[in-house]
Amino acid sequence: MQKKIILFFLSLILLFSFCFAQNDSLTKSTSYKKTALISSTALVGTGSLFYLNQVWYKNYNTGKFHFFNDNAEWLQMDKVGHIYTTYQISRLMINGLKQSGFSHKKQLFIGGSVGLMYMTAIECMDGFSNGWGFSVGDQIANFAGTSLAIAQHAFWKEQRIQLKFSYAKSGLAKYNPNLLGNNFYTQILKDYNAQTIWLSINPSSFFNKKTKLPVWLNISFGYGAYGMIGAQKNNLIVLNENGNLLEFERERQYYFSFDVDLSKIKTKSKHLKTIFNLLNIIKIPGPTLEFNKHKTRFYFIYY
């Protein structure tokens, strides 16, 4: 099993533990809610790192810490992914602490630091692993993600600008399945050609309450890339069914679209609020404009 796939499922479990522990219908006492959140976070976070070390890093341990410069890989889609992941862990943890009754300062200090500490621990494991190393670029991205969550909660006590994720099958994974994935479950994690990371902004949060804009409506700016069948270069020779050489141009893609901030949808159900909070990690499909160096393209619905 690939390290990235293991890490994805461990991070998903961590996110679910945040949302589960913050659901105040499970425990009526504030002290119990605080204990449940901190305990579940510590248990799942520490346990997942230990599991990842046993099933992956243990087999690649070099015993010597070293650095690795991967800043030129994947047109920086992996770095944007680090920002997104760290932001989401920090955002959900901050919200969990808020719902559990922690003070605003503790929400910022404890909640905001969890995502950075978790991803830093994984980066340090890379630093002792053969074939990888501690990536300064990854760590800068990790810091940027948690900073985005902390800064917004410090100034606005809410996330007016969110990072979200979407996936649309690229069709390129079949040319290098070992690197890009050989099925849906691996491609959604490994095929950077198929991923888009969105900066989703809620305009109504910046205006007074008299604005006619729906409070749940967001505008979104996306970043993606295409044509990558290798990390830095497309060194593989790829032939089509007729034996003709296929060449893929590596290019950056930019998007403009609309989105829904699920946290702004009013509901009396605490369970539904928890579900909406978790689902807010995903960009809602909608009409989208794509811009690249060759053309502008409109999608009625873009995933």
Summary of the structure (lengths in Angstrom):
residues: 303
radius of gyration: 20.4
end to end distance: 26.9
largest distance: 68.4
contacts: 959
relative contact order: 0.12
helix: 51%
strand: 18%
